[in-house]
Amino acid sequence: MLFTVFLATIFGLLAGGVINWLADDLPYTYLVKPPHYPDGTPRPLLAWLGITAYLCGYEQAPLTGARISWRHPATEIATALLFGYVVLIFPLGWATLVLWMNIFMLTLITVIDLEHRIILVMVIILGCVLALLGNLLAGHEIASRISFGDYLWGGVAGFLLFLLLYLGGMLFNNVISNARGEEITEVALGYGDVLLAAMSGFILGWQALIFAVVIAVFAGGVGALLFLSARLVVKGHYELFTALPYGQYIVFGTLIMMLWRSSIASFFL
């Protein structure tokens, strides 16, 4: 068992490296290049993983000093821990592979969203397709009482619910813009978040999606409070109607329900 967890952790570490590789280029182009420093300098093989880059002293380009961010090793450590944990709660099989795949896609989406404030539509579409294929293959192993139709309805429910929130946010922005006499260009909830909620529903099914949304709302509230408090301490003030990215909270709720569905459902029901 320990050896299996070790192998899963190593696999998660490598998956984190692939996520970093994709996240470096996908916001700019779908033609990804081999791992490179921010200035485009190719990274040596030992620096393809963020962890080995920092451990071996290859975290910055030798000529220009361009440095890869701490996001690289942090992402690799996170995916390594998540991949290792999955084999502790599920026997190695199709369900494990499906959960790993979902973790991979959700982490990629989160990294890009946090750094660039965008959720790439093509990545979301791929994530939705993979989630449905995964549940068709191993959904009964992950949650025996959830049918494939429940996963389909979960995607529809997630999309419609967040579409309403998105439209409500647009209406709110218009009202406030007219009242203030200046346009508010940033929105907290974008159309990418709507698609991400649909992906969450396809991963979880409509039953677990309900809990995931509640978790996302509470996590978003706590995150906003911490952000505004920090802004108030550092700058002495904060701006009203500051738009904060919401995608990571949807991902957080999805991961919680994906890994601890039974425990959370049994606690509340």
Secondary structure as the mmCIF struct_conf table of DSSP 4:
data_model
#
loop_
_struct_conf.conf_type_id
_struct_conf.id
_struct_conf.beg_label_comp_id
_struct_conf.beg_label_asym_id
_struct_conf.beg_label_seq_id
_struct_conf.end_label_comp_id
_struct_conf.end_label_asym_id
_struct_conf.end_label_seq_id
HELX_RH_AL_P HELX_RH_AL_P1 LEU A 2 ASP A 25
TURN_TY1_P TURN_TY1_P1 LEU A 26 TYR A 28
BEND BEND1 TYR A 30 LEU A 31
BEND BEND2 PRO A 34 PRO A 35
STRN STRN1 HIS A 36 HIS A 36
TURN_TY1_P TURN_TY1_P2 PRO A 38 ASP A 39
BEND BEND3 GLY A 40 GLY A 40
HELX_LH_PP_P HELX_LH_PP_P1 THR A 41 THR A 41
STRN STRN2 PRO A 42 PRO A 42
HELX_LH_PP_P HELX_LH_PP_P2 ARG A 43 PRO A 44
HELX_RH_3T_P HELX_RH_3T_P1 LEU A 45 ALA A 47
BEND BEND4 TRP A 48 LEU A 49
HELX_RH_AL_P HELX_RH_AL_P2 GLY A 50 LEU A 55
TURN_TY1_P TURN_TY1_P3 CYS A 56 GLY A 57
BEND BEND5 GLU A 59 GLU A 59
STRN STRN3 GLN A 60 GLN A 60
TURN_TY1_P TURN_TY1_P4 PRO A 62 THR A 64
STRN STRN4 ARG A 67 ARG A 67
TURN_TY1_P TURN_TY1_P5 TRP A 70 TRP A 70
HELX_RH_AL_P HELX_RH_AL_P3 ARG A 71 ILE A 89
BEND BEND6 PHE A 90 PHE A 90
BEND BEND7 LEU A 92 GLY A 93
HELX_RH_AL_P HELX_RH_AL_P4 TRP A 94 HIS A 116
BEND BEND8 ARG A 117 ARG A 117
HELX_RH_AL_P HELX_RH_AL_P5 VAL A 121 ILE A 142
TURN_TY1_P TURN_TY1_P6 SER A 144 ARG A 145
HELX_RH_AL_P HELX_RH_AL_P6 PHE A 148 ARG A 180
TURN_TY1_P TURN_TY1_P7 GLY A 181 GLY A 181
BEND BEND9 GLU A 182 GLU A 182
BEND BEND10 ALA A 188 LEU A 189
HELX_RH_AL_P HELX_RH_AL_P7 TYR A 191 LEU A 204
HELX_RH_AL_P HELX_RH_AL_P8 TRP A 206 LYS A 235
BEND BEND11 GLY A 236 GLY A 236
TURN_TY1_P TURN_TY1_P8 LEU A 240 PHE A 241
HELX_RH_AL_P HELX_RH_AL_P9 GLY A 247 PHE A 268
#
